[in-house]
Amino acid sequence: MVASGSPAASPRPDGGDAERVQNLTQQLKLARDQLDKKSDQCDELEEKLQELEAAQQEASRGAEPSEKELQLTRQLKLTRGQLDEKSDLCDEFAEQLRQLEVDLDESHGDLRNARSCLSASGAELRAAAHAGAAECLGHEEEAQVLCERLVWTRREAEAAESRSEAASELHAAESARLRSLLVDEEASVQALESRAAAGDARSEALDAAQAKHSAEVSSLTSELQRCRAELEALQDGPSGCGAEEASDLERALVEERSAKRSLAEAHAASESRLEEHARVAAERLAAAEASAHQPKLEVETLRRELSDSAEREAGLMKALQQEKELHDEALSMFHQQRSEGQAVNVELRQELEQFSGGIEQKEDEIMNIHFEMVGLQNKLHDQMRLFSENSEELKQGREQLAEKDGCLQHALRQQEEFVVQMNEATSKLQEKVAQLSHELEGSRAAYQTLEQHTQAVTGRLESEREALLVEASHARAEADGRVDATQAANERLEAERRALLAELTEARAEASDSAVQLEHLAAASQASQREARSELDVLQRELRTAVESANTQRGLVAEHQELQRSLREEHLQAACLLGERDDTLTGMAETVEELRRVAAQCGDQATKYELAVGTLEAREAEAAWQLQEAATQLEELQQRLEAQQQREAALTDSSRQESQRTWELQERL
């Protein structure tokens, strides 16, 4: 476990982190370059403002006051819009820088929290590992105790089995010994009976031998008597042959005597032997009778012992059966406990293996996280070093931005003052324009009535002329006598023509009076314009053009409405752009929240930190791209404004031409 979680087994951070740090530094440099560019653009705008002021001064010297005022207002509007946009961009960049600093601080705090969480999780994992090891040791001790108990129960069962087997063997040996004793007693009884029968046979044989010996003695005595009779007969015979025969007889007698002695000795020995045999047989019979009575007693005792031993054997068999049943139950319990113990041991081993694998994996993850945190610390140290190196430049840039902000604020204050003056002048001019427009509406109504009257007169004259022509054609067709009537009609027509001419002269006089009134009004407007600076000349010309050409004024109003519509659309587009910027800011806020979540989840999934950093960099790149798009859109808006200025200049030229035409028409009239 320790070897698997060693630093050598865990992968060390590669060069991807250094590349990301370089990318971040490059992005910071790009942002700094963009800020420098924006500051240069602000400087250029200031220079342009100065050039515009100089050009306005020159134009005010050479051009008419109305054109100068228009150009000034347009240029001021453009510059104000550009300055507002640039100030918004500068504010956005400053806010983004602040937000980046805040995000960096939050990321540092999140990293600290992640480190603390990692240390806490490591401590918890170590505590869990120690607790798991302690539990494993406890389980191992319990398993050892269970194994010892199982071994003890198995030994007890084996001892009980051996005791039961020994008891059964002892019982079998005792029963065999008793059976052998019974067989020996029966054999001894049979031997005693056979010995008694042999003693009876021997006594009968001794009786037969005595009878035979007595028969032999009687035969020998009869032969001895016969020999004595022969010897007496021989003594009575001749002496020669009688001596030899006597010697033979003597030898025969000696032999007979020796034979008798030997027979007597043999008879005495046989009698003594018979007596001894009888005595021994009597003793043996007595002993046999005693021994026969004793085996009977012993047989009875042995039978009683056999019955007792059979009862004991039955009890022992029952006890042995019970012990066998208990032994079988103990064996089944032992096997069951052994199987359960084996299953528990297998489960414990599996749990230990899983726990050891999990601990090894956790140690590997902790070491990987540790190395990644070390890499992140190195990156953060590098970034802090880069930030410390760039802090002076950032301070200088901030100072320059502060100076430029001061210049812009000064320009904005001047612009606001100028706008206030313009608003005051415009309010005065609007009042005068309202007066003049009211008078012009009255003169226009009079002019329209005069024009309608002239049109009615001319129409009436044309109708009368047509009627007269018809009548003249009829008169020419009818007769030449009506020449006088035609002359009278001609005179009447001439009188009417003269009346019409008088009416025309009166209308011309009224027009001249209205022109005089207009001139007086123009003089009054010029005086008011002189009082309200040179801006009134432009409005005076516009009033003249409005008086002289209502159609051009209507066209200008329509174009102005179109311009307002286009400006509204552009304003809406700008609002959309602002909304998109807000969306980008919300997206950046969401990315910041995601970063916070990622930092919060760094204790569990520290490997996803690099992906979150990649997404953050991508979103920052998207934000920079969106800023570039916003800059391009602003440039397009500037181009559109310039085009609108050109169109307004063209409209002013056309209005001037129309005013000149109207003046020419008035002069002709």
Summary of the structure (lengths in Angstrom):
residues: 669
radius of gyration: 78.9
end to end distance: 113.3
largest distance: 279.7
contacts: 1786
relative contact order: 0.09
helix: 95%
strand: 0%
